[in-house]
Amino acid sequence: MKSMVKSARMLIGGELVESESGEFVSSIDPATEEVIGKFPAGTARDVEKAVEAAEGSWEAWNGIGVAGRAEALRRFGELIMERADELLEVEVRDTGNTITPMRGDVKTGVGGINYYAGLGYELKGETVPSTPNNLGTSNNPVI
């Protein structure tokens, strides 16, 4: 297997950043006990920043509409499948699981993403326009 990335950063607000603490946690291959990488030891403040960034992105995400969100989710699934071998290598080394079940997990995960990509088109029941960009629904969760 190829050499793993030795350190990573967190994606918060579209930027790759280190933890506020500057500390890292090691990922160890359970088969060899080799350190295969390290990732930031996120703090409560890092979580707050991530939540703030996610909340701040809601208007843009909502603004692209159901079709745009579905397309973005499907593209995300495609990107996962394009890098499936790399993801499998990392996950197998990180968890000690065998590759065959992990391959199925990747496909199942992408299947879930594609399911949710289509869910926005499944609004059923009664709808009432509440604003130019929103519908109120009854007997259905709003997506």
MDAnalysis code that builds the backbone (N, CA, C; Angstrom):
import MDAnalysis as mda
import numpy as np

u = mda.Universe.empty(429, n_residues=143, atom_resindex=np.repeat(np.arange(143), 3), trajectory=True)
u.add_TopologyAttr("name", ["N", "CA", "C"] * 143)
u.add_TopologyAttr("resid", np.arange(1, 144))
u.add_TopologyAttr("resname", ["MET", "LYS", "SER", "MET", "VAL", "LYS", "SER", "ALA", "ARG", "MET", "LEU", "ILE", "GLY", "GLY", "GLU", "LEU", "VAL", "GLU", "SER", "GLU", "SER", "GLY", "GLU", "PHE", "VAL", "SER", "SER", "ILE", "ASP", "PRO", "ALA", "THR", "GLU", "GLU", "VAL", "ILE", "GLY", "LYS", "PHE", "PRO", "ALA", "GLY", "THR", "ALA", "ARG", "ASP", "VAL", "GLU", "LYS", "ALA", "VAL", "GLU", "ALA", "ALA", "GLU", "GLY", "SER", "TRP", "GLU", "ALA", "TRP", "ASN", "GLY", "ILE", "GLY", "VAL", "ALA", "GLY", "ARG", "ALA", "GLU", "ALA", "LEU", "ARG", "ARG", "PHE", "GLY", "GLU", "LEU", "ILE", "MET", "GLU", "ARG", "ALA", "ASP", "GLU", "LEU", "LEU", "GLU", "VAL", "GLU", "VAL", "ARG", "ASP", "THR", "GLY", "ASN", "THR", "ILE", "THR", "PRO", "MET", "ARG", "GLY", "ASP", "VAL", "LYS", "THR", "GLY", "VAL", "GLY", "GLY", "ILE", "ASN", "TYR", "TYR", "ALA", "GLY", "LEU", "GLY", "TYR", "GLU", "LEU", "LYS", "GLY", "GLU", "THR", "VAL", "PRO", "SER", "THR", "PRO", "ASN", "ASN", "LEU", "GLY", "THR", "SER", "ASN", "ASN", "PRO", "VAL", "ILE"])
u.atoms.positions = np.array([
    [0.837, -1.187, 0.000],
    [0.000, 0.000, 0.000],
    [0.877, 1.244, 0.000],
    [0.329, 2.315, -0.572],
    [1.058, 3.570, -0.624],
    [1.176, 4.179, 0.767],
    [2.094, 5.118, 0.867],
    [2.266, 5.864, 2.107],
    [1.043, 6.746, 2.345],
    [0.621, 6.847, 3.587],
    [-0.532, 7.662, 3.944],
    [-0.134, 9.116, 4.148],
    [-1.103, 9.975, 4.098],
    [-0.910, 11.376, 4.440],
    [-0.513, 11.435, 5.904],
    [0.490, 12.207, 6.229],
    [0.980, 12.233, 7.611],
    [0.198, 13.193, 8.505],
    [-0.412, 14.222, 7.940],
    [-1.237, 15.091, 8.776],
    [-2.364, 15.665, 7.937],
    [-3.421, 16.017, 8.600],
    [-4.606, 16.545, 7.928],
    [-5.076, 17.793, 8.655],
    [-5.986, 18.496, 8.015],
    [-6.606, 19.658, 8.631],
    [-8.114, 19.508, 8.541],
    [-8.825, 20.344, 9.260],
    [-10.289, 20.310, 9.264],
    [-10.805, 21.293, 8.219],
    [-11.914, 20.936, 7.590],
    [-12.556, 21.833, 6.634],
    [-13.670, 22.570, 7.372],
    [-13.452, 23.863, 7.582],
    [-14.443, 24.697, 8.268],
    [-14.632, 25.961, 7.440],
    [-15.855, 26.195, 7.022],
    [-16.152, 27.401, 6.261],
    [-15.405, 27.480, 4.938],
    [-15.165, 26.327, 4.323],
    [-14.489, 26.292, 3.035],
    [-12.974, 26.406, 3.118],
    [-12.425, 26.419, 4.322],
    [-10.980, 26.528, 4.496],
    [-10.446, 25.336, 5.278],
    [-9.255, 24.877, 4.904],
    [-8.584, 23.818, 5.659],
    [-7.804, 24.477, 6.780],
    [-8.166, 24.127, 8.016],
    [-7.572, 24.773, 9.187],
    [-7.114, 23.726, 10.196],
    [-6.160, 24.116, 11.033],
    [-5.758, 23.277, 12.150],
    [-6.685, 23.553, 13.321],
    [-6.647, 22.692, 14.301],
    [-7.440, 22.891, 15.498],
    [-6.950, 24.135, 16.231],
    [-7.863, 24.778, 16.911],
    [-7.497, 25.937, 17.720],
    [-6.425, 25.575, 18.744],
    [-6.428, 24.313, 19.194],
    [-5.458, 23.863, 20.195],
    [-4.075, 23.611, 19.582],
    [-4.025, 23.389, 18.264],
    [-2.772, 23.041, 17.616],
    [-2.354, 21.603, 17.862],
    [-3.183, 20.844, 18.566],
    [-2.850, 19.459, 18.891],
    [-3.419, 18.507, 17.835],
    [-2.805, 17.331, 17.760],
    [-3.217, 16.308, 16.804],
    [-3.451, 14.983, 17.522],
    [-4.244, 14.121, 16.883],
    [-4.478, 12.759, 17.340],
    [-3.915, 11.841, 16.262],
    [-3.193, 10.805, 16.665],
    [-2.611, 9.872, 15.708],
    [-3.606, 8.789, 15.328],
    [-3.562, 8.386, 14.062],
    [-4.315, 7.239, 13.575],
    [-3.321, 6.106, 13.408],
    [-3.618, 4.971, 14.022],
    [-2.682, 3.849, 14.043],
    [-3.282, 2.657, 13.310],
    [-2.514, 2.094, 12.393],
    [-2.916, 0.884, 11.683],
    [-2.927, -0.258, 12.690],
    [-4.093, -0.854, 12.976],
    [-4.141, -1.905, 13.990],
    [-3.378, -3.168, 13.596],
    [-3.130, -3.367, 12.311],
    [-2.406, -4.564, 11.874],
    [-0.900, -4.440, 12.102],
    [-0.389, -3.210, 11.954],
    [1.065, -3.020, 12.055],
    [1.476, -2.145, 13.224],
    [0.502, -1.485, 13.836],
    [0.719, -0.504, 14.901],
    [1.551, 0.693, 14.432],
    [1.594, 0.890, 13.121],
    [2.287, 2.031, 12.522],
    [1.356, 3.248, 12.545],
    [1.914, 4.414, 12.864],
    [1.148, 5.654, 12.760],
    [1.013, 5.958, 11.276],
    [-0.222, 6.006, 10.795],
    [-0.447, 6.225, 9.363],
    [-0.875, 7.646, 9.045],
    [-1.147, 8.417, 10.063],
    [-1.536, 9.792, 9.855],
    [-1.931, 10.429, 11.169],
    [-2.197, 11.708, 11.098],
    [-2.686, 12.405, 12.285],
    [-3.706, 13.434, 11.846],
    [-4.618, 13.725, 12.742],
    [-5.669, 14.678, 12.438],
    [-5.837, 15.629, 13.616],
    [-6.367, 16.824, 13.349],
    [-6.499, 17.810, 14.416],
    [-7.400, 17.331, 15.551],
    [-6.979, 17.614, 16.768],
    [-7.787, 17.329, 17.949],
    [-8.723, 18.520, 18.128],
    [-9.875, 18.434, 17.521],
    [-10.827, 19.541, 17.551],
    [-11.289, 19.871, 18.958],
    [-11.469, 21.151, 19.199],
    [-11.929, 21.642, 20.488],
    [-13.403, 22.031, 20.393],
    [-13.991, 22.357, 21.512],
    [-15.378, 22.836, 21.518],
    [-15.495, 24.093, 20.656],
    [-14.486, 24.950, 20.702],
    [-14.525, 26.173, 19.883],
    [-14.450, 25.834, 18.391],
    [-13.676, 24.815, 18.021],
    [-13.636, 24.381, 16.622],
    [-15.016, 23.914, 16.166],
    [-15.710, 23.189, 17.038],
    [-17.070, 22.735, 16.718],
    [-17.996, 23.937, 16.552],
    [-17.898, 24.911, 17.447],
    [-18.724, 26.120, 17.345],
    [-18.472, 26.821, 16.009],
    [-17.205, 26.928, 15.605],
    [-16.870, 27.572, 14.327],
    [-17.473, 26.797, 13.155],
    [-17.419, 25.463, 13.216],
    [-17.983, 24.640, 12.148],
    [-19.494, 24.810, 12.077],
    [-20.157, 24.844, 13.234],
    [-21.609, 25.031, 13.259],
    [-21.973, 26.413, 12.718],
    [-21.237, 27.435, 13.122],
    [-21.488, 28.793, 12.622],
    [-21.316, 28.848, 11.104],
    [-20.273, 28.200, 10.594],
    [-20.033, 28.188, 9.150],
    [-21.160, 27.464, 8.421],
    [-21.615, 26.332, 8.990],
    [-22.709, 25.583, 8.372],
    [-23.996, 26.408, 8.375],
    [-24.291, 27.040, 9.500],
    [-25.494, 27.875, 9.572],
    [-25.395, 29.038, 8.595],
    [-24.190, 29.598, 8.440],
    [-23.994, 30.716, 7.519],
    [-24.123, 30.331, 6.058],
    [-23.995, 29.040, 5.765],
    [-24.093, 28.591, 4.373],
    [-25.526, 28.250, 3.967],
    [-26.432, 28.245, 4.941],
    [-27.806, 27.816, 4.665],
    [-28.464, 28.640, 3.571],
    [-28.313, 29.947, 3.594],
    [-28.993, 30.792, 2.601],
    [-28.544, 30.434, 1.184],
    [-27.243, 30.247, 0.982],
    [-26.732, 29.887, -0.346],
    [-27.222, 28.494, -0.751],
    [-27.182, 27.522, 0.187],
    [-27.638, 26.165, -0.101],
    [-29.120, 26.178, -0.453],
    [-29.914, 26.897, 0.307],
    [-31.340, 27.003, 0.040],
    [-31.588, 27.697, -1.296],
    [-30.751, 28.672, -1.612],
    [-30.928, 29.463, -2.825],
    [-30.711, 28.705, -4.120],
    [-30.021, 27.568, -4.079],
    [-29.800, 26.846, -5.331],
    [-30.968, 25.933, -5.682],
    [-31.931, 25.809, -4.788],
    [-33.139, 25.053, -5.073],
    [-32.947, 23.548, -5.023],
    [-34.054, 22.843, -5.155],
    [-34.060, 21.389, -5.062],
    [-33.159, 20.771, -6.126],
    [-33.267, 21.228, -7.366],
    [-32.468, 20.650, -8.452],
    [-30.978, 20.878, -8.214],
    [-30.610, 22.055, -7.770],
    [-29.209, 22.353, -7.506],
    [-28.659, 21.536, -6.357],
    [-29.452, 21.367, -5.307],
    [-29.008, 20.550, -4.178],
    [-28.865, 19.087, -4.592],
    [-29.826, 18.595, -5.379],
    [-29.760, 17.207, -5.852],
    [-28.515, 17.004, -6.709],
    [-28.241, 17.944, -7.583],
    [-27.049, 17.847, -8.443],
    [-25.768, 17.864, -7.605],
    [-25.710, 18.731, -6.594],
    [-24.521, 18.813, -5.738],
    [-24.316, 17.503, -4.980],
    [-25.385, 16.926, -4.460],
    [-25.265, 15.662, -3.733],
    [-24.835, 14.528, -4.663],
    [-25.430, 14.473, -5.849],
    [-25.041, 13.410, -6.791],
    [-23.580, 13.561, -7.212],
    [-23.140, 14.804, -7.421],
    [-21.740, 15.041, -7.782],
    [-20.822, 14.600, -6.641],
    [-21.219, 14.855, -5.398],
    [-20.452, 14.404, -4.239],
    [-20.308, 12.884, -4.269],
    [-21.403, 12.180, -4.548],
    [-21.362, 10.720, -4.651],
    [-20.429, 10.262, -5.769],
    [-20.467, 10.950, -6.909],
    [-19.571, 10.615, -8.023],
    [-18.108, 10.784, -7.611],
    [-17.810, 11.862, -6.905],
    [-16.433, 12.105, -6.462],
    [-15.964, 11.033, -5.489],
    [-16.864, 10.586, -4.627],
    [-16.511, 9.499, -3.712],
    [-16.164, 8.247, -4.517],
    [-16.993, 7.917, -5.514],
    [-16.736, 6.716, -6.303],
    [-15.438, 6.849, -7.118],
    [-15.139, 8.050, -7.596],
    [-13.900, 8.262, -8.339],
    [-12.670, 8.003, -7.467],
    [-12.798, 8.256, -6.179],
    [-11.668, 8.081, -5.264],
    [-11.872, 6.896, -4.327],
    [-12.754, 5.977, -4.707],
    [-13.100, 4.851, -3.839],
    [-11.878, 4.026, -3.445],
    [-10.987, 3.752, -4.375],
    [-9.814, 2.933, -4.040],
    [-8.946, 3.616, -2.989],
    [-8.758, 4.923, -3.145],
    [-7.964, 5.673, -2.165],
    [-8.656, 5.687, -0.801],
    [-9.946, 5.922, -0.799],
    [-10.706, 5.927, 0.454],
    [-10.678, 4.551, 1.114],
    [-10.807, 3.511, 0.305],
    [-10.757, 2.153, 0.844],
    [-9.400, 1.862, 1.478],
    [-8.332, 2.274, 0.823],
    [-7.001, 2.039, 1.366],
    [-6.840, 2.697, 2.732],
    [-7.267, 3.931, 2.827],
    [-7.165, 4.651, 4.094],
    [-8.027, 3.978, 5.157],
    [-9.252, 3.656, 4.815],
    [-10.179, 3.083, 5.798],
    [-9.739, 1.699, 6.262],
    [-9.240, 0.880, 5.349],
    [-8.759, -0.450, 5.723],
    [-7.573, -0.327, 6.679],
    [-6.657, 0.564, 6.369],
    [-5.495, 0.738, 7.246],
    [-5.881, 1.375, 8.580],
    [-6.870, 2.255, 8.570],
    [-7.260, 2.942, 9.796],
    [-8.059, 2.041, 10.732],
    [-8.913, 1.172, 10.176],
    [-9.818, 0.386, 11.013],
    [-9.425, -1.076, 11.157],
    [-8.618, -1.584, 10.222],
    [-8.274, -3.001, 10.248],
    [-9.325, -3.880, 9.603],
    [-10.380, -3.285, 9.057],
    [-11.400, -4.069, 8.356],
    [-10.832, -4.580, 7.035],
    [-11.451, -5.633, 6.500],
    [-11.024, -6.148, 5.211],
    [-11.657, -5.342, 4.089],
    [-11.062, -5.406, 2.916],
    [-11.463, -4.516, 1.833],
    [-12.822, -4.865, 1.225],
    [-13.180, -6.148, 1.164],
    [-14.438, -6.514, 0.502],
    [-15.662, -5.901, 1.185],
    [-15.817, -6.040, 2.501],
    [-16.978, -5.392, 3.127],
    [-16.904, -3.867, 3.034],
    [-15.695, -3.331, 3.099],
    [-15.549, -1.871, 3.016],
    [-15.984, -1.366, 1.640],
    [-15.704, -2.127, 0.598],
    [-16.127, -1.755, -0.761],
    [-17.655, -1.638, -0.800],
    [-18.331, -2.594, -0.145],
    [-19.790, -2.527, -0.060],
    [-20.263, -1.320, 0.730],
    [-19.527, -0.961, 1.783],
    [-19.892, 0.214, 2.583],
    [-19.832, 1.497, 1.754],
    [-18.813, 1.604, 0.893],
    [-18.695, 2.796, 0.041],
    [-19.905, 2.872, -0.887],
    [-20.248, 1.758, -1.515],
    [-21.397, 1.741, -2.428],
    [-22.696, 2.053, -1.687],
    [-22.849, 1.499, -0.481],
    [-24.046, 1.767, 0.314],
    [-24.119, 3.245, 0.691],
    [-22.982, 3.815, 1.070],
    [-22.942, 5.236, 1.419],
    [-23.328, 6.121, 0.257],
    [-22.788, 5.835, -0.914],
    [-23.121, 6.627, -2.108],
    [-24.590, 6.416, -2.476],
    [-25.086, 5.202, -2.282],
    [-26.512, 4.948, -2.520],
    [-27.383, 5.815, -1.623],
    [-26.971, 5.978, -0.370],
    [-27.703, 6.844, 0.557],
    [-27.671, 8.294, 0.117],
    [-26.514, 8.750, -0.335],
    [-26.401, 10.133, -0.833],
    [-27.343, 10.331, -2.015],
    [-27.370, 9.373, -2.934],
    [-28.251, 9.485, -4.098],
    [-29.723, 9.433, -3.698],
    [-30.040, 8.649, -2.676],
    [-31.416, 8.609, -2.173],
    [-31.835, 10.004, -1.695],
    [-30.989, 10.612, -0.878],
    [-31.323, 11.942, -0.357],
    [-31.312, 12.999, -1.453],
    [-30.516, 12.794, -2.493],
    [-30.527, 13.730, -3.623],
    [-31.898, 13.756, -4.282],
    [-32.564, 12.617, -4.323],
    [-33.876, 12.552, -4.955],
    [-35.027, 12.866, -4.030],
    [-34.772, 12.906, -2.737],
    [-35.851, 13.066, -1.765],
    [-36.560, 14.415, -1.870],
    [-35.844, 15.435, -2.285],
    [-36.461, 16.758, -2.415],
    [-37.591, 16.798, -3.430],
    [-37.582, 15.862, -4.350],
    [-38.642, 15.791, -5.363],
    [-39.850, 15.003, -4.875],
    [-39.788, 14.486, -3.677],
    [-40.825, 13.597, -3.164],
    [-41.810, 14.274, -2.217],
    [-41.866, 15.589, -2.220],
    [-42.834, 16.267, -1.365],
    [-44.241, 15.845, -1.766],
    [-44.991, 15.377, -0.816],
    [-46.352, 14.898, -1.060],
    [-47.289, 15.590, -0.081],
    [-48.547, 15.386, -0.263],
    [-49.526, 15.980, 0.630],
    [-49.932, 17.356, 0.127],
    [-50.503, 18.132, 0.999],
    [-50.957, 19.455, 0.615],
    [-49.826, 20.459, 0.785],
    [-49.704, 21.345, -0.173],
    [-48.701, 22.397, -0.069],
    [-49.370, 23.745, -0.271],
    [-48.859, 24.719, 0.439],
    [-49.380, 26.080, 0.347],
    [-48.174, 27.008, 0.205],
    [-48.131, 27.830, -0.850],
    [-47.002, 28.763, -0.957],
    [-46.969, 29.684, 0.258],
    [-45.814, 29.731, 0.929],
    [-45.699, 30.599, 2.093],
    [-44.832, 31.819, 1.792],
    [-43.876, 31.660, 0.910],
    [-43.059, 32.769, 0.397],
    [-42.724, 32.419, -1.044],
    [-42.138, 33.315, -1.802],
    [-41.807, 32.982, -3.195],
    [-40.884, 31.761, -3.336],
    [-40.070, 31.446, -2.333],
    [-39.128, 30.339, -2.442],
    [-39.440, 29.163, -1.527],
    [-40.558, 29.181, -0.824],
    [-40.855, 28.131, 0.138],
    [-42.303, 27.695, 0.058],
    [-42.522, 26.423, 0.424],
    [-43.866, 25.873, 0.506],
    [-44.093, 25.399, 1.925],
    [-45.298, 25.602, 2.425],
    [-45.690, 24.985, 3.673],
    [-46.342, 23.651, 3.328],
    [-46.041, 22.625, 4.092],
    [-46.614, 21.306, 3.793],
    [-47.338, 20.765, 5.019],
    [-48.260, 19.877, 4.771],
    [-48.929, 19.180, 5.870],
    [-48.660, 17.691, 5.717],
    [-48.558, 17.005, 6.834],
    [-48.308, 15.559, 6.855],
    [-46.994, 15.183, 6.166],
    [-46.043, 16.069, 6.170],
    [-44.759, 15.794, 5.531],
    [-43.674, 16.644, 6.159],
    [-42.495, 16.086, 6.369],
    [-41.385, 16.946, 6.843],
    [-40.939, 17.856, 5.718],
    [-40.494, 19.040, 6.053],
    [-39.970, 19.965, 5.059],
    [-38.503, 19.619, 4.817],
    [-38.133, 19.524, 3.565],
    [-36.747, 19.146, 3.213],
    [-36.015, 20.366, 2.712],
])
